Amino acid sequence: MKAVIYNHGFNRVEHHQIINLERAKLNRLLDEERRILETLTQSAKTEIEIKPQILESVQAVWNSIVNHRLVREIRRRIECLTDAYPQFLRQVEIVRTRLQEKFFLVINAARYAAQNSICRKS
């Protein structure tokens, strides 16, 4: 029995195996992005706790974290994957939205605690 050629010379089984390998690569990259963002978020939180007088806007802190060299490199690699496999876009959007929401919660809580500590000292 002859195998049916499905996509770019691959049969369906091979095609699904390739998609699964690329999805696993995407998951590893998203996990790496999450770990780096969490580390940078903790660093920003610690800095806010140490120097509560210098309170940048949360959006400015987020922008500086997202523009970090390591985050940009990982995001570039993820963009290459989503360009090749657009079906992964939704997963990337969901993960990044959750990471951003978590960041805003952690930083806002740190800012609130820092402001309260400044008010108590006054």
N, CA and C atoms as a LAMMPS dump frame, in Angstrom:
ITEM: TIMESTEP
0
ITEM: NUMBER OF ATOMS
366
ITEM: BOX BOUNDS ff ff ff
-5.0000000000000000e+02 5.0000000000000000e+02
-5.0000000000000000e+02 5.0000000000000000e+02
-5.0000000000000000e+02 5.0000000000000000e+02
ITEM: ATOMS id mol type element x y z
1 1 1 N 0.834 -1.17 0
2 1 2 C 0 0 0
3 1 3 C 0.89 1.248 0
4 2 1 N 0.532 2.198 -0.825
5 2 2 C 1.314 3.411 -0.976
6 2 3 C 0.882 4.461 0.055
7 3 1 N 1.845 5.107 0.709
8 3 2 C 1.536 6.158 1.686
9 3 3 C 1.051 7.406 0.965
10 4 1 N 0.056 8.046 1.533
11 4 2 C -0.487 9.267 0.949
12 4 3 C 0.424 10.428 1.331
13 5 1 N 0.864 11.161 0.314
14 5 2 C 1.716 12.322 0.57
15 5 3 C 0.81 13.452 1.042
16 6 1 N 1.145 14.037 2.178
17 6 2 C 0.257 15.003 2.826
18 6 3 C 0.764 16.432 2.722
19 7 1 N 1.933 16.708 3.219
20 7 2 C 2.368 18.091 3.315
21 7 3 C 3.877 18.151 3.1
22 8 1 N 4.324 18.842 2.076
23 8 2 C 5.743 19.014 1.777
24 8 3 C 6.464 17.673 1.696
25 9 1 N 5.825 16.683 1.146
26 9 2 C 6.457 15.391 0.968
27 9 3 C 6.363 14.452 2.157
28 10 1 N 5.68 14.859 3.218
29 10 2 C 5.531 14.014 4.403
30 10 3 C 4.136 13.401 4.423
31 11 1 N 4.022 12.188 4.961
32 11 2 C 2.692 11.625 5.148
33 11 3 C 2.11 12.159 6.45
34 12 1 N 0.865 11.841 6.717
35 12 2 C 0.178 12.41 7.885
36 12 3 C 0.881 12.102 9.204
37 13 1 N 1.34 10.883 9.366
38 13 2 C 1.994 10.502 10.62
39 13 3 C 3.26 11.324 10.822
40 14 1 N 4.074 11.433 9.766
41 14 2 C 5.293 12.227 9.874
42 14 3 C 4.972 13.692 10.151
43 15 1 N 3.939 14.192 9.494
44 15 2 C 3.536 15.584 9.676
45 15 3 C 3.132 15.836 11.137
46 16 1 N 2.348 14.947 11.713
47 16 2 C 1.93 15.102 13.107
48 16 3 C 3.115 14.974 14.062
49 17 1 N 4.062 14.112 13.736
50 17 2 C 5.253 13.989 14.571
51 17 3 C 6.063 15.289 14.554
52 18 1 N 6.175 15.904 13.383
53 18 2 C 6.896 17.168 13.269
54 18 3 C 6.181 18.256 14.065
55 19 1 N 4.854 18.317 13.948
56 19 2 C 4.074 19.31 14.698
57 19 3 C 4.277 19.091 16.201
58 20 1 N 4.245 17.849 16.653
59 20 2 C 4.43 17.56 18.079
60 20 3 C 5.83 17.957 18.561
61 21 1 N 6.842 17.714 17.734
62 21 2 C 8.202 18.124 18.093
63 21 3 C 8.303 19.65 18.202
64 22 1 N 7.688 20.351 17.254
65 22 2 C 7.718 21.817 17.28
66 22 3 C 6.911 22.365 18.462
67 23 1 N 5.825 21.702 18.803
68 23 2 C 5.027 22.121 19.966
69 23 3 C 5.834 21.927 21.255
70 24 1 N 6.572 20.827 21.326
71 24 2 C 7.426 20.591 22.495
72 24 3 C 8.515 21.654 22.577
73 25 1 N 9.085 22.032 21.443
74 25 2 C 10.088 23.093 21.418
75 25 3 C 9.469 24.414 21.89
76 26 1 N 8.264 24.697 21.419
77 26 2 C 7.565 25.916 21.837
78 26 3 C 7.325 25.916 23.341
79 27 1 N 6.886 24.787 23.88
80 27 2 C 6.636 24.696 25.324
81 27 3 C 7.915 24.925 26.129
82 28 1 N 9.033 24.399 25.641
83 28 2 C 10.315 24.63 26.33
84 28 3 C 10.691 26.111 26.29
85 29 1 N 10.481 26.746 25.137
86 29 2 C 10.8 28.168 25.019
87 29 3 C 9.893 29.019 25.897
88 30 1 N 8.602 28.69 25.924
89 30 2 C 7.671 29.438 26.776
90 30 3 C 8.018 29.256 28.249
91 31 1 N 8.451 28.062 28.617
92 31 2 C 8.856 27.817 29.996
93 31 3 C 10.122 28.614 30.335
94 32 1 N 11.036 28.675 29.389
95 32 2 C 12.257 29.456 29.596
96 32 3 C 11.914 30.951 29.726
97 33 1 N 11.001 31.428 28.884
98 33 2 C 10.562 32.817 28.976
99 33 3 C 9.913 33.079 30.338
100 34 1 N 9.092 32.151 30.793
101 34 2 C 8.422 32.299 32.092
102 34 3 C 9.447 32.38 33.222
103 35 1 N 10.433 31.492 33.207
104 35 2 C 11.446 31.496 34.268
105 35 3 C 12.23 32.807 34.297
106 36 1 N 12.607 33.295 33.135
107 36 2 C 13.368 34.551 33.085
108 36 3 C 12.498 35.714 33.537
109 37 1 N 11.242 35.759 33.072
110 37 2 C 10.346 36.836 33.489
111 37 3 C 10.1 36.799 34.997
112 38 1 N 9.94 35.602 35.562
113 38 2 C 9.739 35.493 37.009
114 38 3 C 10.983 35.955 37.774
115 39 1 N 12.157 35.628 37.283
116 39 2 C 13.391 36.072 37.922
117 39 3 C 13.508 37.593 37.871
118 40 1 N 13.241 38.176 36.704
119 40 2 C 13.315 39.63 36.566
120 40 3 C 12.231 40.318 37.385
121 41 1 N 11.065 39.688 37.487
122 41 2 C 9.982 40.249 38.306
123 41 3 C 10.382 40.256 39.776
124 42 1 N 10.964 39.177 40.249
125 42 2 C 11.422 39.127 41.641
126 42 3 C 12.507 40.165 41.895
127 43 1 N 13.368 40.35 40.913
128 43 2 C 14.411 41.359 41.037
129 43 3 C 13.799 42.758 41.136
130 44 1 N 12.807 43.042 40.302
131 44 2 C 12.124 44.34 40.345
132 44 3 C 11.392 44.511 41.671
133 45 1 N 10.77 43.446 42.142
134 45 2 C 10.052 43.495 43.422
135 45 3 C 11.022 43.797 44.565
136 46 1 N 12.162 43.142 44.571
137 46 2 C 13.172 43.369 45.596
138 46 3 C 13.682 44.806 45.551
139 47 1 N 13.893 45.306 44.339
140 47 2 C 14.361 46.682 44.188
141 47 3 C 13.324 47.676 44.72
142 48 1 N 12.052 47.409 44.466
143 48 2 C 10.976 48.268 44.984
144 48 3 C 10.954 48.223 46.51
145 49 1 N 11.165 47.041 47.079
146 49 2 C 11.163 46.905 48.533
147 49 3 C 12.37 47.592 49.169
148 50 1 N 13.516 47.574 48.482
149 50 2 C 14.727 48.191 49.018
150 50 3 C 14.675 49.714 48.882
151 51 1 N 14.228 50.185 47.714
152 51 2 C 14.184 51.626 47.443
153 51 3 C 12.753 52.054 47.146
154 52 1 N 11.905 52.13 48.149
155 52 2 C 10.503 52.466 47.9
156 52 3 C 10.288 53.91 47.438
157 53 1 N 11.284 54.766 47.615
158 53 2 C 11.129 56.15 47.193
159 53 3 C 11.087 56.266 45.664
160 54 1 N 11.772 55.379 44.988
161 54 2 C 11.844 55.417 43.527
162 54 3 C 10.805 54.444 42.976
163 55 1 N 9.607 54.923 42.739
164 55 2 C 8.535 54.068 42.239
165 55 3 C 8.206 54.434 40.798
166 56 1 N 8.749 53.669 39.869
167 56 2 C 8.407 53.856 38.466
168 56 3 C 6.99 53.339 38.241
169 57 1 N 6.421 53.717 37.108
170 57 2 C 5.11 53.159 36.777
171 57 3 C 5.277 51.671 36.494
172 58 1 N 4.244 50.938 36.737
173 58 2 C 4.3 49.476 36.536
174 58 3 C 4.549 49.166 35.064
175 59 1 N 3.934 49.95 34.186
176 59 2 C 4.113 49.726 32.749
177 59 3 C 5.573 49.953 32.343
178 60 1 N 6.226 50.953 32.93
179 60 2 C 7.63 51.215 32.615
180 60 3 C 8.514 50.051 33.064
181 61 1 N 8.21 49.505 34.231
182 61 2 C 8.982 48.357 34.726
183 61 3 C 8.758 47.153 33.808
184 62 1 N 7.5 46.922 33.422
185 62 2 C 7.183 45.813 32.518
186 62 3 C 7.931 45.974 31.198
187 63 1 N 7.926 47.183 30.639
188 63 2 C 8.606 47.42 29.366
189 63 3 C 10.103 47.161 29.485
190 64 1 N 10.7 47.562 30.589
191 64 2 C 12.131 47.315 30.759
192 64 3 C 12.424 45.818 30.887
193 65 1 N 11.533 45.09 31.527
194 65 2 C 11.724 43.64 31.662
195 65 3 C 11.55 42.94 30.316
196 66 1 N 10.51 43.312 29.588
197 66 2 C 10.253 42.67 28.294
198 66 3 C 11.364 42.998 27.295
199 67 1 N 12.002 44.146 27.452
200 67 2 C 13.08 44.53 26.539
201 67 3 C 14.449 44.046 27.002
202 68 1 N 14.47 43.216 28.037
203 68 2 C 15.725 42.617 28.484
204 68 3 C 16.276 41.736 27.363
205 69 1 N 17.58 41.704 27.243
206 69 2 C 18.252 40.979 26.164
207 69 3 C 17.817 39.513 26.071
208 70 1 N 17.756 38.811 27.199
209 70 2 C 17.385 37.391 27.187
210 70 3 C 15.929 37.189 26.768
211 71 1 N 15.058 38.044 27.262
212 71 2 C 13.637 37.919 26.921
213 71 3 C 13.436 38.186 25.432
214 72 1 N 14.11 39.212 24.914
215 72 2 C 13.984 39.519 23.48
216 72 3 C 14.441 38.348 22.618
217 73 1 N 15.543 37.71 23.022
218 73 2 C 16.065 36.58 22.241
219 73 3 C 15.092 35.407 22.252
220 74 1 N 14.539 35.087 23.405
221 74 2 C 13.584 33.98 23.481
222 74 3 C 12.33 34.316 22.681
223 75 1 N 11.852 35.547 22.814
224 75 2 C 10.651 35.953 22.075
225 75 3 C 10.891 35.908 20.568
226 76 1 N 12.093 36.238 20.135
227 76 2 C 12.417 36.154 18.709
228 76 3 C 12.324 34.702 18.235
229 77 1 N 12.848 33.787 19.034
230 77 2 C 12.79 32.365 18.667
231 77 3 C 11.342 31.862 18.652
232 78 1 N 10.533 32.333 19.604
233 78 2 C 9.118 31.949 19.625
234 78 3 C 8.4 32.512 18.408
235 79 1 N 8.724 33.751 18.023
236 79 2 C 8.101 34.357 16.848
237 79 3 C 8.424 33.563 15.585
238 80 1 N 9.651 33.05 15.493
239 80 2 C 10.012 32.211 14.339
240 80 3 C 9.132 30.963 14.282
241 81 1 N 8.904 30.357 15.434
242 81 2 C 8.049 29.161 15.487
243 81 3 C 6.608 29.486 15.113
244 82 1 N 6.091 30.61 15.633
245 82 2 C 4.694 30.949 15.337
246 82 3 C 4.53 31.416 13.893
247 83 1 N 5.595 31.932 13.293
248 83 2 C 5.521 32.258 11.864
249 83 3 C 5.379 30.984 11.043
250 84 1 N 6.122 29.958 11.435
251 84 2 C 6.068 28.684 10.711
252 84 3 C 4.816 27.883 11.045
253 85 1 N 4.315 28.02 12.28
254 85 2 C 3.151 27.26 12.745
255 85 3 C 2.153 28.213 13.398
256 86 1 N 1.313 28.879 12.605
257 86 2 C 0.381 29.875 13.16
258 86 3 C -0.622 29.292 14.155
259 87 1 N -0.812 27.984 14.16
260 87 2 C -1.745 27.375 15.111
261 87 3 C -1.245 27.5 16.549
262 88 1 N 0.037 27.849 16.738
263 88 2 C 0.59 28.03 18.078
264 88 3 C 0.359 29.427 18.635
265 89 1 N -0.078 30.361 17.805
266 89 2 C -0.22 31.76 18.227
267 89 3 C -1.117 31.923 19.443
268 90 1 N -2.248 31.271 19.447
269 90 2 C -3.199 31.423 20.551
270 90 3 C -2.585 30.971 21.874
271 91 1 N -1.869 29.851 21.856
272 91 2 C -1.21 29.357 23.059
273 91 3 C -0.203 30.384 23.572
274 92 1 N 0.577 30.975 22.675
275 92 2 C 1.577 31.971 23.058
276 92 3 C 0.893 33.199 23.663
277 93 1 N -0.187 33.651 23.04
278 93 2 C -0.92 34.813 23.548
279 93 3 C -1.46 34.562 24.954
280 94 1 N -2.021 33.384 25.174
281 94 2 C -2.582 33.054 26.491
282 94 3 C -1.486 33.028 27.553
283 95 1 N -0.373 32.367 27.257
284 95 2 C 0.722 32.265 28.229
285 95 3 C 1.276 33.646 28.548
286 96 1 N 1.481 34.465 27.524
287 96 2 C 2.042 35.796 27.752
288 96 3 C 1.076 36.7 28.512
289 97 1 N -0.206 36.574 28.246
290 97 2 C -1.193 37.37 28.981
291 97 3 C -1.173 36.991 30.449
292 98 1 N -1.111 35.705 30.737
293 98 2 C -1.057 35.258 32.141
294 98 3 C 0.218 35.722 32.835
295 99 1 N 1.337 35.666 32.13
296 99 2 C 2.593 36.135 32.708
297 99 3 C 2.536 37.629 33.011
298 100 1 N 1.952 38.388 32.105
299 100 2 C 1.846 39.831 32.316
300 100 3 C 0.913 40.141 33.486
301 101 1 N -0.204 39.435 33.565
302 101 2 C -1.132 39.638 34.684
303 101 3 C -0.451 39.322 36.02
304 102 1 N 0.29 38.22 36.054
305 102 2 C 0.996 37.839 37.282
306 102 3 C 2.023 38.901 37.646
307 103 1 N 2.746 39.405 36.651
308 103 2 C 3.723 40.451 36.894
309 103 3 C 3.059 41.676 37.519
310 104 1 N 1.952 42.14 36.917
311 104 2 C 1.281 43.326 37.426
312 104 3 C 0.796 43.121 38.86
313 105 1 N 0.31 41.928 39.172
314 105 2 C -0.127 41.655 40.541
315 105 3 C 1.036 41.718 41.533
316 106 1 N 2.148 41.09 41.181
317 106 2 C 3.307 41.054 42.088
318 106 3 C 3.873 42.459 42.283
319 107 1 N 4.041 43.201 41.207
320 107 2 C 4.638 44.539 41.302
321 107 3 C 3.699 45.503 42.012
322 108 1 N 2.404 45.431 41.716
323 108 2 C 1.456 46.305 42.414
324 108 3 C 1.415 46.011 43.908
325 109 1 N 1.497 44.738 44.274
326 109 2 C 1.524 44.376 45.695
327 109 3 C 2.788 44.916 46.354
328 110 1 N 3.917 44.825 45.678
329 110 2 C 5.172 45.346 46.228
330 110 3 C 5.112 46.861 46.36
331 111 1 N 4.551 47.529 45.373
332 111 2 C 4.424 48.993 45.436
333 111 3 C 3.495 49.402 46.575
334 112 1 N 2.416 48.685 46.724
335 112 2 C 1.46 48.992 47.801
336 112 3 C 2.126 48.817 49.165
337 113 1 N 2.856 47.724 49.328
338 113 2 C 3.555 47.477 50.594
339 113 3 C 4.614 48.551 50.843
340 114 1 N 5.317 48.943 49.782
341 114 2 C 6.341 49.977 49.932
342 114 3 C 5.712 51.315 50.3
343 115 1 N 4.593 51.649 49.681
344 115 2 C 3.918 52.908 50.006
345 115 3 C 3.411 52.898 51.426
346 116 1 N 2.879 51.77 51.873
347 116 2 C 2.42 51.664 53.251
348 116 3 C 3.569 51.815 54.243
349 117 1 N 4.715 51.252 53.927
350 117 2 C 5.855 51.361 54.833
351 117 3 C 6.357 52.817 54.89
352 118 1 N 6.274 53.532 53.771
353 118 2 C 6.676 54.945 53.757
354 118 3 C 5.698 55.753 54.613
355 119 1 N 4.412 55.466 54.485
356 119 2 C 3.388 56.198 55.249
357 119 3 C 3.543 55.939 56.754
358 120 1 N 3.887 54.72 57.128
359 120 2 C 4.037 54.387 58.554
360 120 3 C 5.246 55.087 59.161
361 121 1 N 6.297 55.259 58.35
362 121 2 C 7.499 55.924 58.848
363 121 3 C 7.273 57.421 59.035
364 122 1 N 6.335 57.976 58.274
365 122 2 C 6.093 59.426 58.354
366 122 3 C 5.383 59.832 59.601
